């Protein structure tokens, strides 16, 4: 399976992307999926590798899993991830999801004492917000929400975090999303992390929606702790996440339930997962290879930005439609949040599905809900035309 060399302007080359789309399963006719933010389809070579991995493991059983798999294949994936984010393999820990990766960092961060403050925002992933609140029960800390009202600019975001940090009593830990799952906004990570460092605050970076969609360089960004998954924008099988911990900071994350399988200075002691996601790990290199053949993250960034602009620029002109993500694709991503005046989020999401066959998702951002549509590299412009047409009808009805 081969493609022509990716040329300049290929983000708009529908013929080229139709060739790419042919490598993915054909979507159902009845529903247009605009919820690619949950997880992405595996390309045919990845699915084939996954199916072969399941068959082979089922035949070889323990001699393979306790031998070659554990001794070689896990490290292959650790090396590929490390190269992608500019880390060292020994700083990489495999998990079963991005959620589990971030829970390792949040719940096992042991530098907290009663009276400390931990900070998080209403735009962070719901399970991560829950874990940060849980720290108040488990560690006796003050768990504080940084409230970000949508739409919001970089300057407003930095100001909100700066104010929260100034007002916090003994601030110690900050959860930060590189790309917010609610509205796909790329936060000004380096500016916020600089504020945190000035106050001696450690930052746990949630990059679940970043890896494979936008650039991730833990060295350039100065990241010490981060969590990822491989099933959103890299196209690996579901069930595989990653923790990154800078080697010099490993001591700040305690071993998982006192794990003794690995020494304290080995990151693998930070999660005892039991049976690993064997098929996903074995198929992950095929996902990395396919990602690179498409031009890697830069090509996906450009394609996704073009697709989101294709519909967002028109939707923004519709009376009563409120875009809650940045109009500028430089700060936005494939994930776009929106609302219609006069409709609650549940009604809007259901109308898009039941009346127009468009599958989106309702997301909570603390005191309100929004609707999110997420394109994939294989999304067709005709599908986005359907979305804009539906929003035109619904906004007209709501504001008649």
Secondary structure, DSSP 4 states (H G I P E B T S, - for coil): ---PPPPTTGGG-HHHHHHHHTTSPPPPSS-EE-BTTS-PPPPHHHHHHHHHHHHHHHHHHHHHIIIIIIIIIHHHHHHHHHHHHT--GGGEEEES-HHHHHHHHHHTB----TT-EEEEETTS-HHHHHHHHHHHHHH-PEEEEE--PSS--HHHHHHHHHHHHHHSSSEEEEEEESB-TTT-PBP-HHHHHHHHHHTT-EEEEE-TTTBTTB---HHHHT-SEEEEESSSSS-PPSS-EEEEE-GGGGGGB--GGG--SS-TTSGGGG---SS--HHHHHHHHHHHHHHHHTTHHHHHHHHHHHHHHHHHHHHTTSTTEEE-S-SSTTT--SEEEEEETT--HHHHHHHHHHHH-EE-EEEE-SS-EEEEEE--TT--HHHHHHHHHHHHHHHHHHT-
